Amino acid sequence: MTLERERRLVFGEDAERYDRARPSYPSALVQDLVAWVGPRARVVDVGCGTAKAAVLLADQGLSGVGVEPHPSMAGVARRNLGRHPAWRVDVADFETWDPGPGDVPVDLVTCAQAWHWVDPLVGWDRAAAVLRPGGWLALWWNWAESEPAPVDAALDAIYAEHGTELDFRRIRPDPADEDLDAAPPDVALGPPVDRRYPWVQTYTTKELLDLLGTHSSHRLLAPDQLDKLLAEIGAVVDRHGGTVEQHYFCRLRAFQRL
């Protein structure tokens, strides 16, 4: 098993924490997608995780299939989609997923926070193949932005000791994210639509440490190093009032099927 595959599947080691701690996505993004494809659209949600994105779409009346490679994540996704019988979750890699009768073509293929784990030599063609002409491929990510705050200097010192690449507050290219701005290969997709949705979430110390425990960069640390890092972060946040205001923007890149 390669390091990249370990990073891709490490989230499922604690699917309940991932579901509890990871942030959701802005309602304005969901409304834009529904405006493009309609409230009765059918969806394939790639790398659906615990169905954070799929539930938002299902609540708007969309139906479809979540495709998730990790069984534990898929199990939580099924529970979260339990009140939406028009949804199903399959345990599979999108690259090798076998659609059931009537599953495709769909109006919308979505991938929230996970497209960088999909093999680019397969994923773009696969997405175009399951879309109807005029349908949409919608990819999005939450990015953390750093806003000046008194707690920043203390957190900077901690991450300088443990590794600045771990810092959850900074936007920096990840090796897995190098192709996010690249045009897709020569497939039947139109030019990208690029939108950003700013939003803010406040975390208590407990909530923040819970969130950090879901990040692959943190989870792959040796247990003693991770425990030390989280303890130091928790102590700093407690000394600064017990909360951190995290600024995000959710970035959407969408492509219409030709």
Beta strands, then each sheet from edge to edge (+ up, - down):
strand 1: 42-46
strand 2: 63-68
strand 3: 87-91
strand 4: 106-112
strand 5: 131-145
strand 6: 193-204
strand 7: 243-256
sheet 1: 3+ 2+ 1+ 4+ 5+ 7- 6+
end
